[in-house]
Amino acid sequence: MELSSLRIFKTVAEEGGVTQAAARLNRVQSNVSARLTQLEESLGVSLFHRSGRRMLITEDGARLLAYTERLLQLADEAQEAMRGDRQPSGQLKIGSMETTAAARLPLVLGQFHRQYPQVDLLLDTGPSDYLIQAVLNHKVDVALVAAPVDRPELTQLPVFEEELVLLTDSLHPPVTSPSDVAKRTLLGFRSGCSYRRRLEAWFAEGGVSPARIAEFGTFEAIIGCVAAGMGVAMMPREVIRQRGLAESIRVHTLAPESALVQTMLVWRSDITQHAARDAFAAFFGAIQTR
């Protein structure tokens, strides 16, 4: 099996179709289809179910994908090792919680890009659970997630401390306990979000439960619905401060045990050679000591 064929297979699996994979790989569709067919014929299995233009991975395909990710990662590590002390270059796939990407990353990424212009930065956002799994599955090289992270196979570096605050509409009276917002709708990101878990735990500790949970894909949508009186949310104070949103909603301070949370930079401990990732981690370390 050629590594180039495995990269094509992996991209088709991620994109769900030949057309999208060809565009991402900057190849013609016929070449992608031919290489995929050759790989299937050499292995004697079908890697995808064809449904129109959609490609649904088979059980054999899923098994090969796990090996493919490991093989490609090893190939990338070998290239990094051969570069020696050269300037970091190539792709760096970064995962981040959406609020962290909005409030903390722009300045960091701008400074990192100026220092390491040969590194191509790719950013994926999502809840902490999703991002941790993405690191473990080689989908991203490094991720910014909320503590605690109970995964011994990951190296962890504390980078930020966030203060979480409770958000309500601007006319809501002061909130001193969960009972003050009992039976309100909880507005948050999809399951797997550590901030949402904190808000659910805050409700549970007060012996009350939200009326229902509404899930959103962006923090802007959450804040907009809070302002409209749809429910309550929990979010880093820094996001509210930077976006100047304090006038459209009401911000309620929480007790430190509920409010303070550490943001961690995590990556796989078993990947020892990755110049761009190591430079990114060192960059955060330098920020912390300034």
BELVENVEN-V291923 format. One record per helix or strand of 2 or more residues. SS is the DSSP state (a for helix, b for strand). FROM is the first residue (numbers start at 0). TO is the last residue. Records with the same first field share a line. If there is no record, write none. Layout:
SS: FROM-TO / FROM-TO
This chain:
a: 2-14 / 17-24 / 28-42 / 58-82 / 97-114 / 127-135 / 177-180 / 193-204 / 218-226 / 236-242 / 255-258 / 274-288
b: 47-50 / 53-56 / 89-95 / 118-124 / 141-145 / 153-168 / 185-188 / 212-215 / 231-235 / 248-252 / 259-267
